[in-house]
């Protein structure tokens, strides 16, 4: 089923899988979280077959954990804005299973509800939060990177390991000692 071309699409260089009933692990990042020259080099490597999609994603994830860029999401007002936006549509457009807002990126695991597609959900989240964050920061221009990375959850083991990955991300990045200590994530809410 995962090779059925009806459920794969692309809005650029990354393939996306979007089928009803599938839980998705999604990463989206600030526009400046990875230098454009670095991304251009990796995209060329991907196009030339020197690396695979999974290698590209690993490289981006590694870079994101270095907290490159302005780190707008670490500002309490902005981190709270994004967290509230994620929680607003939980149970309406999607079931939000786990989430973390890092200084320069966000990880979420969700299951779309009804006829809401991942693409529509992501557009809504990114459009609203970029507009509001730019107002709060008194700035204009790009806030989020254009694309996002998604991976459908294959089985219960993948489900559990993805939640652990998401919630432990600030610990791995040495931003806090325990997942529940990070103010912008599901681990803290789950343990209250």
PASEBA-1860 file (N, C-alpha, C; in nm, 3 decimals):
! residues 192
1> XXXXXXXX> 0.081/-0.119/0.000/0.000/0.000/0.000/0.086/0.126/0.000 ~ 0.202/0.125/0.066/0.282/0.247/0.077/0.347/0.286/-0.055 ~ 0.340/0.200/-0.156/0.397/0.234/-0.286/0.290/0.278/-0.385 ~ 0.165/0.287/-0.342/0.055/0.327/-0.427/0.074/0.473/-0.465 ~ 0.093/0.502/-0.594/0.123/0.639/-0.637/0.011/0.739/-0.611 ~ -0.111/0.692/-0.586/-0.222/0.784/-0.561/-0.202/0.866/-0.435 ~ -0.120/0.817/-0.341/-0.105/0.884/-0.212/0.026/0.960/-0.198 ~ 0.106/0.960/-0.303/0.233/1.033/-0.301/0.220/1.158/-0.385
9> XXXXXXXX> 0.274/1.267/-0.336/0.275/1.392/-0.412/0.399/1.470/-0.374 ~ 0.426/1.576/-0.449/0.542/1.659/-0.423/0.506/1.803/-0.449 ~ 0.562/1.892/-0.366/0.547/2.035/-0.388/0.684/2.095/-0.417 ~ 0.775/2.018/-0.459/0.912/2.065/-0.481/1.003/1.945/-0.490 ~ 1.100/1.940/-0.403/1.198/1.832/-0.411/1.169/1.718/-0.315 ~ 1.078/1.736/-0.218/1.051/1.631/-0.120/0.921/1.558/-0.153 ~ 0.923/1.425/-0.149/0.798/1.351/-0.167/0.718/1.351/-0.037 ~ 0.584/1.351/-0.050/0.496/1.348/0.067/0.393/1.237/0.049
17> XXXXXXXX> 0.362/1.170/0.157/0.262/1.063/0.158/0.143/1.112/0.237 ~ 0.025/1.104/0.179/-0.094/1.158/0.245/-0.214/1.068/0.214 ~ -0.246/0.978/0.306/-0.361/0.890/0.289/-0.441/0.889/0.418 ~ -0.572/0.886/0.406/-0.658/0.881/0.523/-0.619/0.764/0.613 ~ -0.625/0.788/0.744/-0.603/0.681/0.840/-0.458/0.660/0.879 ~ -0.366/0.738/0.823/-0.225/0.721/0.855/-0.178/0.831/0.950 ~ -0.111/0.790/1.055/-0.050/0.884/1.147/0.081/0.931/1.086 ~ 0.110/1.060/1.099/0.227/1.120/1.037/0.318/1.186/1.141
25> XXXXXXXX> 0.448/1.169/1.120/0.551/1.242/1.195/0.597/1.354/1.103 ~ 0.584/1.478/1.148/0.610/1.594/1.064/0.711/1.687/1.133 ~ 0.805/1.736/1.056/0.901/1.835/1.103/0.889/1.957/1.012 ~ 0.875/2.074/1.073/0.883/2.197/0.996/0.975/2.292/1.070 ~ 1.038/2.382/0.995/1.148/2.459/1.051/1.140/2.605/1.010 ~ 1.210/2.688/1.088/1.220/2.829/1.054/1.300/2.847/0.926 ~ 1.276/2.956/0.857/1.341/2.982/0.729/1.493/2.986/0.739 ~ 1.548/3.024/0.854/1.693/3.041/0.866/1.760/2.931/0.949
33> XXXXXXXX> 1.691/2.819/0.968/1.743/2.713/1.055/1.857/2.633/0.994 ~ 1.868/2.635/0.863/1.979/2.571/0.791/2.022/2.671/0.683 ~ 2.150/2.706/0.676/2.194/2.803/0.574/2.157/2.757/0.433 ~ 2.113/2.851/0.352/2.069/2.819/0.216/2.180/2.753/0.134 ~ 2.304/2.794/0.151/2.413/2.734/0.074/2.430/2.587/0.110 ~ 2.410/2.553/0.237/2.420/2.414/0.281/2.306/2.333/0.220 ~ 2.184/2.386/0.226/2.069/2.317/0.167/2.086/2.296/0.017 ~ 2.135/2.400/-0.052/2.156/2.389/-0.197/2.253/2.276/-0.229
41> XXXXXXXX> 2.360/2.265/-0.151/2.459/2.158/-0.173/2.395/2.022/-0.150 ~ 2.319/2.007/-0.042/2.254/1.879/-0.013/2.150/1.843/-0.120 ~ 2.076/1.944/-0.168/1.976/1.917/-0.273/2.044/1.871/-0.402 ~ 2.160/1.929/-0.432/2.235/1.885/-0.549/2.284/1.741/-0.530 ~ 2.332/1.711/-0.410/2.374/1.574/-0.379/2.257/1.476/-0.395 ~ 2.139/1.519/-0.352/2.019/1.436/-0.363/1.982/1.415/-0.509 ~ 1.982/1.522/-0.585/1.948/1.516/-0.728/2.045/1.428/-0.805 ~ 2.174/1.435/-0.770/2.276/1.357/-0.839/2.287/1.214/-0.788
49> XXXXXXXX> 2.203/1.178/-0.692/2.203/1.042/-0.640/2.316/1.011/-0.544 ~ 2.386/1.114/-0.498/2.497/1.093/-0.404/2.447/1.064/-0.263 ~ 2.326/1.111/-0.233/2.261/1.079/-0.106/2.116/1.042/-0.134 ~ 2.051/0.978/-0.038/1.911/0.939/-0.050/1.826/1.034/0.033 ~ 1.694/1.026/0.016/1.602/1.110/0.094/1.629/1.099/0.243 ~ 1.650/0.977/0.291/1.673/0.955/0.435/1.801/1.024/0.481 ~ 1.905/1.024/0.398/2.031/1.092/0.432/2.008/1.243/0.440 ~ 1.932/1.295/0.345/1.901/1.438/0.344/1.830/1.476/0.474
57> XXXXXXXX> 1.731/1.398/0.511/1.654/1.426/0.634/1.743/1.418/0.758 ~ 1.829/1.320/0.763/1.920/1.306/0.878/2.012/1.428/0.890 ~ 2.062/1.473/0.777/2.149/1.590/0.778/2.076/1.713/0.829 ~ 1.953/1.732/0.782/1.874/1.847/0.828/1.845/1.834/0.977 ~ 1.804/1.716/1.024/1.775/1.696/1.166/1.898/1.725/1.252 ~ 2.013/1.679/1.207/2.137/1.704/1.280/2.163/1.855/1.292 ~ 2.147/1.925/1.181/2.168/2.069/1.178/2.068/2.141/1.268 ~ 1.943/2.098/1.264/1.840/2.163/1.345/1.873/2.154/1.494
65> XXXXXXXX> 1.926/2.041/1.536/1.959/2.025/1.678/2.077/2.111/1.722 ~ 2.144/2.174/1.629/2.253/2.268/1.662/2.196/2.407/1.688 ~ 2.066/2.423/1.668/1.995/2.549/1.696/2.048/2.668/1.617 ~ 2.078/2.644/1.490/2.126/2.749/1.402/2.013/2.849/1.375 ~ 2.047/2.972/1.350/1.950/3.075/1.311/1.906/3.160/1.429 ~ 1.805/3.242/1.405/1.754/3.336/1.505/1.691/3.267/1.625 ~ 1.634/3.150/1.607/1.573/3.078/1.719/1.449/3.146/1.774 ~ 1.368/3.204/1.686/1.249/3.276/1.731/1.157/3.193/1.819
73> XXXXXXXX> 1.155/3.063/1.797/1.061/2.977/1.870/1.099/2.961/2.017 ~ 1.221/2.999/2.054/1.262/2.991/2.194/1.210/3.109/2.275 ~ 1.161/3.211/2.208/1.101/3.325/2.278/0.965/3.279/2.333 ~ 0.941/3.296/2.463/0.816/3.246/2.522/0.689/3.287/2.449 ~ 0.682/3.411/2.402/0.563/3.458/2.333/0.541/3.381/2.202 ~ 0.649/3.354/2.131/0.638/3.286/2.001/0.617/3.136/2.021 ~ 0.692/3.076/2.113/0.672/2.934/2.143/0.530/2.906/2.188 ~ 0.476/2.993/2.272/0.338/2.977/2.320/0.238/2.992/2.206
81> XXXXXXXX> 0.262/3.089/2.118/0.175/3.109/2.002/0.166/2.982/1.919 ~ 0.281/2.924/1.888/0.282/2.804/1.804/0.216/2.687/1.879 ~ 0.247/2.672/2.007/0.185/2.565/2.086/0.034/2.576/2.091 ~ -0.016/2.697/2.113/-0.161/2.719/2.116/-0.225/2.691/1.981 ~ -0.155/2.726/1.873/-0.207/2.699/1.739/-0.216/2.549/1.714 ~ -0.115/2.473/1.758/-0.119/2.328/1.741/-0.235/2.267/1.819 ~ -0.255/2.313/1.943/-0.358/2.257/2.029/-0.499/2.299/1.988 ~ -0.511/2.413/1.922/-0.643/2.465/1.885/-0.724/2.367/1.801
89> XXXXXXXX> -0.662/2.300/1.707/-0.734/2.213/1.614/-0.723/2.065/1.649 ~ -0.663/2.035/1.766/-0.657/1.897/1.814/-0.799/1.848/1.840 ~ -0.833/1.736/1.780/-0.967/1.680/1.795/-1.067/1.732/1.693 ~ -1.027/1.831/1.612/-1.115/1.887/1.510/-1.063/1.852/1.371 ~ -0.940/1.898/1.341/-0.878/1.870/1.211/-0.783/1.751/1.217 ~ -0.732/1.725/1.337/-0.636/1.616/1.356/-0.634/1.576/1.502 ~ -0.581/1.456/1.526/-0.552/1.414/1.663/-0.404/1.438/1.682 ~ -0.370/1.528/1.773/-0.230/1.562/1.802/-0.180/1.465/1.907
97> XXXXXXXX> -0.084/1.384/1.871/-0.037/1.276/1.958/0.084/1.319/2.040 ~ 0.179/1.384/1.976/0.300/1.433/2.045/0.351/1.554/1.968 ~ 0.418/1.645/2.041/0.472/1.765/1.976/0.581/1.826/2.062 ~ 0.669/1.897/1.993/0.775/1.971/2.062/0.809/2.093/1.976 ~ 0.826/2.206/2.041/0.866/2.328/1.972/1.008/2.360/2.018 ~ 1.101/2.343/1.929/1.242/2.369/1.955/1.273/2.513/1.913 ~ 1.393/2.564/1.941/1.423/2.704/1.905/1.408/2.736/1.756 ~ 1.435/2.638/1.668/1.429/2.669/1.525/1.346/2.569/1.443
105> XXXXXXXX> 1.277/2.477/1.509/1.194/2.381/1.436/1.088/2.322/1.528 ~ 0.994/2.252/1.466/0.884/2.189/1.538/0.870/2.046/1.488 ~ 0.849/1.952/1.582/0.815/1.814/1.549/0.673/1.790/1.598 ~ 0.591/1.729/1.516/0.457/1.689/1.559/0.426/1.549/1.507 ~ 0.345/1.478/1.581/0.290/1.352/1.534/0.140/1.366/1.544 ~ 0.073/1.345/1.431/-0.071/1.364/1.427/-0.137/1.266/1.331 ~ -0.267/1.251/1.351/-0.352/1.174/1.259/-0.460/1.268/1.209 ~ -0.463/1.294/1.078/-0.568/1.381/1.024/-0.707/1.323/1.051
113> XXXXXXXX> -0.803/1.411/1.070/-0.942/1.372/1.094/-1.025/1.413/0.973 ~ -1.116/1.325/0.934/-1.207/1.356/0.824/-1.134/1.379/0.694 ~ -1.177/1.483/0.622/-1.117/1.509/0.491/-1.002/1.609/0.497 ~ -0.947/1.632/0.617/-0.834/1.724/0.631/-0.705/1.653/0.590 ~ -0.636/1.707/0.492/-0.510/1.648/0.447/-0.394/1.707/0.526 ~ -0.283/1.636/0.528/-0.163/1.687/0.594/-0.121/1.820/0.530 ~ -0.128/1.827/0.399/-0.090/1.951/0.330/-0.177/2.069/0.375 ~ -0.307/2.048/0.386/-0.397/2.155/0.431/-0.370/2.192/0.577
121> XXXXXXXX> -0.349/2.092/0.660/-0.320/2.116/0.802/-0.193/2.198/0.816 ~ -0.088/2.158/0.745/0.040/2.229/0.755/0.029/2.371/0.701 ~ -0.043/2.388/0.592/-0.061/2.523/0.538/-0.130/2.612/0.641 ~ -0.233/2.561/0.702/-0.309/2.639/0.801/-0.222/2.677/0.921 ~ -0.150/2.581/0.975/-0.064/2.607/1.092/0.044/2.709/1.057 ~ 0.114/2.685/0.947/0.226/2.772/0.911/0.180/2.911/0.870 ~ 0.070/2.921/0.798/0.021/3.050/0.754/-0.020/3.136/0.874 ~ -0.101/3.080/0.962/-0.147/3.156/1.079/-0.030/3.197/1.168
129> XXXXXXXX> 0.055/3.100/1.204/0.163/3.130/1.299/0.267/3.224/1.241 ~ 0.296/3.214/1.112/0.395/3.305/1.053/0.344/3.449/1.057 ~ 0.217/3.467/1.023/0.159/3.601/1.024/0.159/3.660/1.166 ~ 0.114/3.582/1.262/0.106/3.629/1.400/0.245/3.649/1.462 ~ 0.337/3.558/1.436/0.473/3.570/1.491/0.542/3.693/1.435 ~ 0.529/3.717/1.306/0.590/3.836/1.248/0.534/3.964/1.310 ~ 0.403/3.965/1.339/0.345/4.082/1.406/0.406/4.099/1.546 ~ 0.414/3.991/1.622/0.469/3.998/1.757/0.616/4.038/1.757
137> XXXXXXXX> 0.690/3.992/1.657/0.832/4.022/1.647/0.860/4.155/1.577 ~ 0.753/4.219/1.529/0.765/4.346/1.455/0.862/4.333/1.338 ~ 0.836/4.227/1.258/0.921/4.202/1.142/0.834/4.161/1.025 ~ 0.892/4.154/0.907/0.824/4.106/0.787/0.912/4.001/0.722 ~ 0.858/3.935/0.623/0.935/3.838/0.548/0.906/3.695/0.589 ~ 0.987/3.606/0.536/0.969/3.464/0.562/0.986/3.433/0.711 ~ 0.905/3.345/0.760/0.918/3.296/0.897/0.952/3.147/0.893 ~ 0.868/3.068/0.825/0.892/2.924/0.810/0.959/2.894/0.677
145> XXXXXXXX> 1.033/2.785/0.675/1.082/2.730/0.549/0.960/2.685/0.468 ~ 0.969/2.688/0.337/0.853/2.655/0.254/0.803/2.513/0.275 ~ 0.892/2.417/0.283/0.851/2.277/0.287/0.847/2.224/0.430 ~ 0.806/2.102/0.444/0.810/2.030/0.570/0.844/1.885/0.538 ~ 0.886/1.812/0.638/0.924/1.672/0.621/0.818/1.587/0.690 ~ 0.769/1.486/0.622/0.671/1.398/0.684/0.710/1.253/0.662 ~ 0.668/1.173/0.757/0.694/1.029/0.748/0.575/0.960/0.814 ~ 0.512/0.869/0.741/0.398/0.801/0.801/0.446/0.695/0.899
153> XXXXXXXX> 0.367/0.675/1.003/0.402/0.580/1.109/0.364/0.440/1.062 ~ 0.462/0.351/1.062/0.444/0.218/1.004/0.379/0.116/1.097 ~ 0.413/0.122/1.227/0.363/0.019/1.319/0.373/0.071/1.462 ~ 0.335/-0.012/1.559/0.332/0.032/1.699/0.473/0.064/1.753 ~ 0.570/-0.010/1.708/0.708/0.018/1.751/0.755/0.155/1.700 ~ 0.727/0.182/1.574/0.761/0.311/1.514/0.685/0.423/1.586 ~ 0.559/0.399/1.619/0.476/0.494/1.692/0.543/0.533/1.824 ~ 0.580/0.434/1.904/0.640/0.459/2.035/0.777/0.527/2.023
161> XXXXXXXX> 0.858/0.482/1.929/0.992/0.541/1.916/0.984/0.686/1.865 ~ 0.882/0.717/1.785/0.867/0.853/1.736/0.823/0.947/1.848 ~ 0.733/0.903/1.934/0.695/0.985/2.049/0.817/1.012/2.136 ~ 0.895/0.907/2.163/1.016/0.924/2.244/1.113/1.021/2.177 ~ 1.131/1.010/2.046/1.220/1.100/1.974/1.173/1.245/1.987 ~ 1.045/1.267/1.962/0.989/1.402/1.969/1.009/1.461/2.108 ~ 0.964/1.390/2.210/0.965/1.446/2.344/1.104/1.457/2.404 ~ 1.198/1.376/2.357/1.336/1.382/2.408/1.424/1.477/2.328
169> XXXXXXXX> 1.372/1.540/2.225/1.452/1.626/2.140/1.520/1.739/2.216 ~ 1.455/1.809/2.310/1.526/1.915/2.382/1.634/1.862/2.476 ~ 1.619/1.740/2.523/1.723/1.677/2.608/1.844/1.645/2.520 ~ 1.817/1.586/2.404/1.924/1.553/2.309/2.001/1.678/2.266 ~ 1.928/1.789/2.251/1.991/1.915/2.209/2.051/1.991/2.329 ~ 2.046/1.929/2.446/2.104/1.985/2.570/2.041/2.119/2.611 ~ 1.909/2.126/2.592/1.835/2.245/2.632/1.769/2.228/2.769 ~ 1.757/2.103/2.814/1.699/2.075/2.945/1.741/1.934/2.988
177> XXXXXXXX> 1.718/1.901/3.114/1.760/1.771/3.168/1.657/1.662/3.143 ~ 1.528/1.697/3.148/1.420/1.599/3.131/1.319/1.654/3.031 ~ 1.255/1.566/2.952/1.159/1.614/2.852/1.050/1.703/2.911 ~ 1.002/1.670/3.029/0.892/1.749/3.088/0.937/1.887/3.135 ~ 1.069/1.912/3.140/1.120/2.043/3.177/1.108/2.146/3.064 ~ 1.096/2.098/2.939/1.089/2.190/2.826/0.948/2.250/2.821 ~ 0.936/2.383/2.814/0.804/2.446/2.827/0.710/2.429/2.708 ~ 0.764/2.393/2.590/0.681/2.389/2.471/0.675/2.248/2.413
185> XXXXXXXX> 0.602/2.159/2.480/0.591/2.024/2.428/0.489/1.939/2.500 ~ 0.458/1.827/2.441/0.357/1.737/2.495/0.403/1.666/2.622 ~ 0.533/1.646/2.640/0.581/1.574/2.760/0.544/1.649/2.886 ~ 0.560/1.780/2.884/0.524/1.861/3.001/0.376/1.858/3.029 ~ 0.294/1.862/2.924/0.150/1.857/2.944/0.104/1.720/2.992 ~ 0.166/1.616/2.940/0.130/1.479/2.974/0.159/1.450/3.122 ~ 0.260/1.513/3.178/0.303/1.483/3.314/0.246/1.579/3.419 ~ 0.158/1.669/3.376/0.098/1.764/3.472/-0.021/1.702/3.540
END
